Amino acid sequence: MSILREPLALPDHFKPDQNPRAVDDAVIQAGNARFTLLTDRLIRLEFHPDSCFEDRASQAFWFREQPVPAF
């Protein structure tokens, strides 16, 4: 039995479409915190001591490029 030392890469046709980066107008950064308005009822909150934020898709929200809600 062999042990895989590297993860297997999925062929492109198995990778789901996604657009994880939100529109710039929907993102507010204040110091080490970032707030993303995903919908008119859903806000994503992030905090990192070095302001290194995550832009990869999550299981809950693959398409963050949505119309910007009024705020």
MODELLER restraints for C-alpha pairs under 7 A, 6 or more apart:
rsr = mdl.restraints
at = mdl.atoms
rsr.add(forms.Gaussian(group=physical.xy_distance, feature=features.Distance(at['CA:18:A'], at['CA:62:A']), mean=5.16, stdev=0.5))
rsr.add(forms.Gaussian(group=physical.xy_distance, feature=features.Distance(at['CA:18:A'], at['CA:63:A']), mean=5.61, stdev=0.5))
rsr.add(forms.Gaussian(group=physical.xy_distance, feature=features.Distance(at['CA:19:A'], at['CA:62:A']), mean=6.07, stdev=0.5))
rsr.add(forms.Gaussian(group=physical.xy_distance, feature=features.Distance(at['CA:19:A'], at['CA:63:A']), mean=4.63, stdev=0.5))
rsr.add(forms.Gaussian(group=physical.xy_distance, feature=features.Distance(at['CA:19:A'], at['CA:64:A']), mean=6.22, stdev=0.5))
rsr.add(forms.Gaussian(group=physical.xy_distance, feature=features.Distance(at['CA:19:A'], at['CA:65:A']), mean=6.48, stdev=0.5))
rsr.add(forms.Gaussian(group=physical.xy_distance, feature=features.Distance(at['CA:20:A'], at['CA:55:A']), mean=6.14, stdev=0.5))
rsr.add(forms.Gaussian(group=physical.xy_distance, feature=features.Distance(at['CA:20:A'], at['CA:56:A']), mean=5.66, stdev=0.5))
rsr.add(forms.Gaussian(group=physical.xy_distance, feature=features.Distance(at['CA:20:A'], at['CA:57:A']), mean=4.67, stdev=0.5))
rsr.add(forms.Gaussian(group=physical.xy_distance, feature=features.Distance(at['CA:20:A'], at['CA:62:A']), mean=5.42, stdev=0.5))
rsr.add(forms.Gaussian(group=physical.xy_distance, feature=features.Distance(at['CA:20:A'], at['CA:63:A']), mean=5.22, stdev=0.5))
rsr.add(forms.Gaussian(group=physical.xy_distance, feature=features.Distance(at['CA:20:A'], at['CA:64:A']), mean=5.08, stdev=0.5))
rsr.add(forms.Gaussian(group=physical.xy_distance, feature=features.Distance(at['CA:20:A'], at['CA:65:A']), mean=6.99, stdev=0.5))
rsr.add(forms.Gaussian(group=physical.xy_distance, feature=features.Distance(at['CA:21:A'], at['CA:55:A']), mean=5.81, stdev=0.5))
rsr.add(forms.Gaussian(group=physical.xy_distance, feature=features.Distance(at['CA:21:A'], at['CA:64:A']), mean=5.62, stdev=0.5))
rsr.add(forms.Gaussian(group=physical.xy_distance, feature=features.Distance(at['CA:21:A'], at['CA:65:A']), mean=6.13, stdev=0.5))
rsr.add(forms.Gaussian(group=physical.xy_distance, feature=features.Distance(at['CA:22:A'], at['CA:64:A']), mean=4.60, stdev=0.5))
rsr.add(forms.Gaussian(group=physical.xy_distance, feature=features.Distance(at['CA:22:A'], at['CA:65:A']), mean=4.45, stdev=0.5))
rsr.add(forms.Gaussian(group=physical.xy_distance, feature=features.Distance(at['CA:23:A'], at['CA:65:A']), mean=5.34, stdev=0.5))
rsr.add(forms.Gaussian(group=physical.xy_distance, feature=features.Distance(at['CA:25:A'], at['CA:68:A']), mean=6.78, stdev=0.5))
rsr.add(forms.Gaussian(group=physical.xy_distance, feature=features.Distance(at['CA:26:A'], at['CA:36:A']), mean=5.65, stdev=0.5))
rsr.add(forms.Gaussian(group=physical.xy_distance, feature=features.Distance(at['CA:26:A'], at['CA:37:A']), mean=5.16, stdev=0.5))
rsr.add(forms.Gaussian(group=physical.xy_distance, feature=features.Distance(at['CA:26:A'], at['CA:68:A']), mean=5.52, stdev=0.5))
rsr.add(forms.Gaussian(group=physical.xy_distance, feature=features.Distance(at['CA:27:A'], at['CA:35:A']), mean=5.76, stdev=0.5))
rsr.add(forms.Gaussian(group=physical.xy_distance, feature=features.Distance(at['CA:27:A'], at['CA:36:A']), mean=4.51, stdev=0.5))
rsr.add(forms.Gaussian(group=physical.xy_distance, feature=features.Distance(at['CA:27:A'], at['CA:37:A']), mean=6.48, stdev=0.5))
rsr.add(forms.Gaussian(group=physical.xy_distance, feature=features.Distance(at['CA:28:A'], at['CA:34:A']), mean=5.75, stdev=0.5))
rsr.add(forms.Gaussian(group=physical.xy_distance, feature=features.Distance(at['CA:28:A'], at['CA:35:A']), mean=5.13, stdev=0.5))
rsr.add(forms.Gaussian(group=physical.xy_distance, feature=features.Distance(at['CA:28:A'], at['CA:36:A']), mean=6.40, stdev=0.5))
rsr.add(forms.Gaussian(group=physical.xy_distance, feature=features.Distance(at['CA:29:A'], at['CA:35:A']), mean=6.26, stdev=0.5))
rsr.add(forms.Gaussian(group=physical.xy_distance, feature=features.Distance(at['CA:32:A'], at['CA:47:A']), mean=5.69, stdev=0.5))
rsr.add(forms.Gaussian(group=physical.xy_distance, feature=features.Distance(at['CA:32:A'], at['CA:48:A']), mean=5.58, stdev=0.5))
rsr.add(forms.Gaussian(group=physical.xy_distance, feature=features.Distance(at['CA:32:A'], at['CA:49:A']), mean=5.78, stdev=0.5))
rsr.add(forms.Gaussian(group=physical.xy_distance, feature=features.Distance(at['CA:32:A'], at['CA:50:A']), mean=6.61, stdev=0.5))
rsr.add(forms.Gaussian(group=physical.xy_distance, feature=features.Distance(at['CA:32:A'], at['CA:51:A']), mean=4.78, stdev=0.5))
rsr.add(forms.Gaussian(group=physical.xy_distance, feature=features.Distance(at['CA:33:A'], at['CA:46:A']), mean=5.62, stdev=0.5))
rsr.add(forms.Gaussian(group=physical.xy_distance, feature=features.Distance(at['CA:33:A'], at['CA:47:A']), mean=4.45, stdev=0.5))
rsr.add(forms.Gaussian(group=physical.xy_distance, feature=features.Distance(at['CA:33:A'], at['CA:48:A']), mean=6.68, stdev=0.5))
rsr.add(forms.Gaussian(group=physical.xy_distance, feature=features.Distance(at['CA:33:A'], at['CA:51:A']), mean=6.99, stdev=0.5))
rsr.add(forms.Gaussian(group=physical.xy_distance, feature=features.Distance(at['CA:34:A'], at['CA:45:A']), mean=6.02, stdev=0.5))
rsr.add(forms.Gaussian(group=physical.xy_distance, feature=features.Distance(at['CA:34:A'], at['CA:46:A']), mean=5.16, stdev=0.5))
rsr.add(forms.Gaussian(group=physical.xy_distance, feature=features.Distance(at['CA:34:A'], at['CA:47:A']), mean=6.43, stdev=0.5))
rsr.add(forms.Gaussian(group=physical.xy_distance, feature=features.Distance(at['CA:35:A'], at['CA:43:A']), mean=6.64, stdev=0.5))
rsr.add(forms.Gaussian(group=physical.xy_distance, feature=features.Distance(at['CA:35:A'], at['CA:44:A']), mean=5.60, stdev=0.5))
rsr.add(forms.Gaussian(group=physical.xy_distance, feature=features.Distance(at['CA:35:A'], at['CA:45:A']), mean=4.80, stdev=0.5))
rsr.add(forms.Gaussian(group=physical.xy_distance, feature=features.Distance(at['CA:35:A'], at['CA:46:A']), mean=6.45, stdev=0.5))
rsr.add(forms.Gaussian(group=physical.xy_distance, feature=features.Distance(at['CA:36:A'], at['CA:43:A']), mean=5.61, stdev=0.5))
rsr.add(forms.Gaussian(group=physical.xy_distance, feature=features.Distance(at['CA:36:A'], at['CA:44:A']), mean=4.95, stdev=0.5))
rsr.add(forms.Gaussian(group=physical.xy_distance, feature=features.Distance(at['CA:36:A'], at['CA:45:A']), mean=6.67, stdev=0.5))
rsr.add(forms.Gaussian(group=physical.xy_distance, feature=features.Distance(at['CA:37:A'], at['CA:43:A']), mean=4.68, stdev=0.5))
rsr.add(forms.Gaussian(group=physical.xy_distance, feature=features.Distance(at['CA:37:A'], at['CA:44:A']), mean=6.46, stdev=0.5))
rsr.add(forms.Gaussian(group=physical.xy_distance, feature=features.Distance(at['CA:38:A'], at['CA:44:A']), mean=6.84, stdev=0.5))
rsr.add(forms.Gaussian(group=physical.xy_distance, feature=features.Distance(at['CA:38:A'], at['CA:64:A']), mean=6.26, stdev=0.5))
rsr.add(forms.Gaussian(group=physical.xy_distance, feature=features.Distance(at['CA:38:A'], at['CA:66:A']), mean=6.88, stdev=0.5))
rsr.add(forms.Gaussian(group=physical.xy_distance, feature=features.Distance(at['CA:39:A'], at['CA:69:A']), mean=6.22, stdev=0.5))
rsr.add(forms.Gaussian(group=physical.xy_distance, feature=features.Distance(at['CA:40:A'], at['CA:69:A']), mean=5.30, stdev=0.5))
